[in-house]
Amino acid sequence: MTSLFSRKARLSWVWTNRMVTRQGELAWIFAEGHVVATAPDRTDRLPYRLVCIFQKVAGDWRWRLFSGSEPV
């Protein structure tokens, strides 16, 4: 985590494909797109995939799992 947060680049995401599925009190998101790293001297755009799982507890959605990756 130290190397991730010591980067001088600002990170943002651009999603080209998003899917949300819900079954009862669980919901999951799958998204494909790009992570965009903007630094003072350059901008890099890399493929990125994301999976998140949420659970509804007492009327609020709680984040239960996050998995993000830069596929090769």
C-alpha positions, 0 to 999 in steps of 0.5 A: 500500500505504501508504494500505491499511495506514494505515487505522484500520479492522480488516478481515475477510471473510465468504464466501458462495460459495467454490469450490476447484479442483485439477488436479495440482500447481495449485489455485485458489480463487474466493470471493465475499462481503463485506469488513467494515471495522470502525472505532471509529465505524462498520462498513462491509460491501462486496462482495468477490471473491477469486481465488488460485492455489497450486502444490504444491512439494516437498509444500507448497502455495505461494501464487502469485497473489492477486487481490482486488477490490471490484466496483461 
